[in-house]
C-alpha cells in the first residue's frame, strides 16, 4: 500500500501553457525509470493550471523522486515557464486502489 505522496501545483506563465503541458508529457519516460514511484499523474485543470500527483510505498521513494531527473528539470525551467514557484505538498496516503 502506498503511504506517502507528493502534490505539486504548477501555474504556467501566460503564453507558456503548451510548453508546460509538453514538459509534463515528456516526463513520463523519466518516471518509468523510477522504480520507487508507484503512481504518477500529470494533470491540467484549466488553460494555465497544472499539477503532478505521485504516490510511494515509503518516504525513501518520495525523497528519491524529489532528487530525481524530473524534479531537477522542473526546477531548472521553473523561472522561464511558471508564474510562481511550484507549490509542493507532501501528503500522507490514507487509502488507495491501484491495479495490481
Phi, psi and omega in degrees: 000139176290144183241331182225162183212176170228140173231120184236114178267136183234130178244110184288146172292151177303132180086353182248008185302315182289333175292321176296315179300316180295320178300312182297318178297321182289339182290341183303320181293328177288322179296325178302335180274349181272097185292338181269355177272110184283317180218144180214132179225135169245126186229159177236127180267321178206192185307321187239000183250123182233167174205158173238134174232127178229154179227150186218152177286337184206166180301326180301322178294317179298315181293322177297320179294316180297335178255013183271186185292322181293314179298318180297316180293320179298313181293326179294330183252000184303316183299325182272334185257332191250142178292321180226161177300151178304136178265103186261124176239147184238078183283161171267137178273123180270328180200157177210164171218112182233153176295153176159000000 
